């Protein structure tokens, strides 16, 4: 029997959040354990829930996703972060990597890519 991968979603656009939840609901080995609409709540929930993976938007209120990633990786080192962003910019990718992200995906990806990326990162492979 395979291990269930626990995931926290951090996304401030409700329609995007709902779409990600629907997409991941079909995956029997991935369980969404929490949702955050801003970076500060994402950090708090990551500390409380200690998920395997956080799927993190960059542009969020209160605390941007890159700084939230840095804080999560510092406070909850076992939790890995995948950035899911609309920003196709090398500077963001480099900063995400420097702050400890294990992956950086563009929101233009096909739906099948995100579950695969979650599995890869969970098994210690990065996805950039």
C-alpha positions in Angstrom: 0.0 0.0 0.0 1.4 3.4 -0.9 1.8 6.3 1.4 -0.6 9.2 1.2 1.1 12.5 0.5 -0.3 15.3 2.6 -0.6 18.7 0.9 -1.4 22.3 2.0 -2.6 24.6 -0.7 -1.7 28.3 -0.5 -3.5 30.3 -3.2 -5.4 33.6 -2.8 -7.6 33.3 -6.0 -10.6 31.2 -5.0 -11.3 29.9 -8.5 -7.7 28.7 -8.9 -7.8 27.1 -5.4 -11.1 25.3 -6.2 -9.6 24.1 -9.5 -6.5 22.7 -7.8 -8.7 21.0 -5.2 -10.9 19.4 -7.8 -7.8 18.2 -9.8 -6.2 16.7 -6.8 -9.4 15.1 -5.5 -9.0 12.4 -8.2 -5.6 11.3 -6.8 -6.0 8.5 -4.2 -2.4 9.0 -2.9 -2.7 12.8 -2.3 -4.7 14.3 0.5 -5.3 18.0 0.9 -5.0 18.8 4.6 -5.4 22.5 4.6 -5.9 25.7 2.6 -4.5 29.2 3.0 -5.4 32.4 1.2 -2.3 34.3 2.2 1.3 33.6 3.0 1.1 34.3 6.7 -1.7 31.7 7.2 0.3 29.3 5.0 3.2 29.5 7.4 1.0 29.1 10.4 -0.8 26.1 8.9 2.4 24.5 7.8 3.7 24.6 11.3 0.5 23.3 12.7 -0.3 20.6 10.1 3.2 19.7 9.0 2.2 18.6 5.5 4.6 16.7 3.2 4.1 19.4 0.5 2.9 23.0 0.3 1.7 24.1 -3.2 2.4 27.9 -3.0 1.4 30.8 -5.1 3.9 33.7 -5.2 1.7 36.8 -5.3 -0.4 36.6 -2.1 -1.6 39.1 0.5 0.0 39.6 3.9 3.2 37.7 3.0 4.3 36.8 -0.5 4.8 33.1 -1.4 8.6 33.3 -1.7 9.0 34.7 1.8 6.4 32.2 3.1 8.5 29.5 1.5 11.6 30.6 3.2 9.8 30.7 6.6 8.2 27.3 6.1 11.6 25.7 5.1 13.2 27.2 8.2 10.4 26.3 10.7 9.3 23.0 9.2 12.3 21.6 7.4 10.6 18.3 6.5 7.9 20.1 4.5 8.7 20.7 0.9 7.4 23.6 -1.2 6.3 23.7 -4.8 5.8 27.2 -6.2 2.8 27.3 -8.6 3.0 30.7 -10.4 1.9 32.8 -13.3 5.4 34.4 -13.4 7.6 33.0 -16.1 10.7 34.8 -14.9 14.1 33.4 -14.1 14.5 35.8 -11.2 11.5 34.3 -9.4 12.8 30.7 -10.1 16.3 31.6 -8.7 14.8 33.2 -5.6 12.4 30.3 -5.1 15.4 27.9 -5.3 17.4 30.1 -2.9 14.5 30.2 -0.4 14.3 26.4 -0.4 11.5 25.5 -2.9 11.7 22.0 -4.3 9.8 22.9 -7.5 8.6 25.8 -9.6 5.7 25.2 -12.0 3.8 27.7 -14.2 0.0 27.9 -13.9 -0.1 27.2 -17.7 0.8 23.5 -17.1 -1.5 20.7 -18.0 -3.6 19.3 -15.1 -1.7 16.1 -15.1 1.6 17.8 -14.3 0.8 19.0 -10.8 0.0 15.5 -9.2 3.1 14.1 -10.9 5.3 17.0 -9.6 3.9 16.5 -6.1 4.9 12.8 -6.2 8.3 13.6 -7.6 9.1 16.2 -4.9 7.8 13.8 -2.2 10.3 11.3 -3.5 13.1 13.8 -3.3 13.2 14.9 -6.9 13.0 18.6 -7.7 10.8 20.0 -10.5 11.8 23.2 -12.1 
